[in-house]
């Protein structure tokens, strides 16, 4: 098995999931006729971020690892606040 091809597939999958969040945000905003960030945006951010984080570790790219790692903290924190707000309702 060629692990380089496998990891390229993982990297492209992560990038696709990460990019989906922009499509979701755009469609949601168009539907509501105002700028809105739906919860799915944050889930795709985490899914894409985790996948790209794994790919960055495999590639041993410290800049990419730090960038994705920091992003994961931010995305998780946003989901935490969303869930906390829903619980308080």
Wavefront OBJ file of the C-alpha trace (Angstrom):
o trace
v 0.000 0.000 0.000
v 1.269 3.446 -0.909
v 0.911 5.540 2.259
v 1.731 8.772 0.435
v -1.372 8.358 -1.732
v -3.437 7.442 1.341
v -2.283 10.577 3.159
v -2.896 12.732 0.091
v -6.441 11.361 0.109
v -6.787 12.206 3.806
v -5.452 15.708 3.169
v -7.826 16.342 0.269
v -10.758 14.922 2.275
v -9.969 17.268 5.139
v -9.695 20.204 2.761
v -13.038 19.304 1.160
v -14.776 19.134 4.563
v -13.131 22.365 5.621
v -14.262 24.052 2.389
v -17.852 22.808 2.795
v -18.298 25.167 5.712
v -18.022 28.153 3.365
v -20.625 26.700 1.010
v -22.969 26.000 3.941
v -22.483 29.493 5.366
v -23.094 31.121 1.984
v -26.275 29.115 1.277
v -27.603 29.729 4.797
v -26.913 33.452 4.518
v -28.652 33.624 1.137
v -31.668 31.775 2.526
v -31.997 34.146 5.508
v -30.950 37.287 3.602
v -28.523 38.222 6.378
v -25.091 37.067 7.473
v -25.534 33.948 9.583
v -23.173 31.218 10.711
v -25.087 27.934 11.133
v -23.987 25.249 13.611
v -23.024 22.977 10.691
v -20.272 25.500 9.875
v -18.574 24.700 13.183
v -19.006 20.930 12.779
v -17.411 21.021 9.328
v -14.679 23.267 10.754
v -13.897 20.613 13.365
v -14.134 17.672 10.939
v -11.930 19.388 8.384
v -9.602 20.734 11.071
v -9.059 17.329 12.696
v -8.405 15.696 9.334
v -6.033 18.450 8.230
v -4.346 18.378 11.659
v -3.645 14.646 11.198
v -2.337 15.342 7.699
v -0.100 18.158 9.015
v 1.344 15.821 11.652
v 2.007 13.191 8.993
v 3.727 15.827 6.824
v 5.681 17.022 9.892
v 4.792 20.637 9.093
v 5.006 22.626 12.356
v 3.387 25.747 10.874
v 0.417 23.735 9.606
v 0.173 21.785 12.909
v 0.083 24.963 15.013
v -2.401 26.643 12.670
v -4.818 23.717 12.606
v -4.401 23.057 16.325
v -5.268 26.655 17.201
v -8.236 26.559 14.855
v -9.557 23.410 16.525
v -9.557 25.171 19.891
v -11.535 28.089 18.462
v -14.078 25.872 16.640
v -14.590 23.741 19.745
v -15.053 26.817 21.912
v -17.707 28.178 19.556
v -19.599 24.874 19.662
v -19.324 24.888 23.453
v -20.982 28.318 23.617
v -23.706 27.251 21.179
v -24.498 24.131 23.229
v -24.407 26.082 26.497
v -26.842 28.652 25.066
v -29.200 25.886 23.888
v -29.151 24.264 27.327
v -30.075 27.535 29.027
v -33.210 27.970 26.883
l 1 2 3 4 5 6 7 8 9 10 11 12 13 14 15 16 17 18 19 20 21 22 23 24 25 26 27 28 29 30 31 32 33 34 35 36 37 38 39 40 41 42 43 44 45 46 47 48 49 50 51 52 53 54 55 56 57 58 59 60 61 62 63 64 65 66 67 68 69 70 71 72 73 74 75 76 77 78 79 80 81 82 83 84 85 86 87 88 89
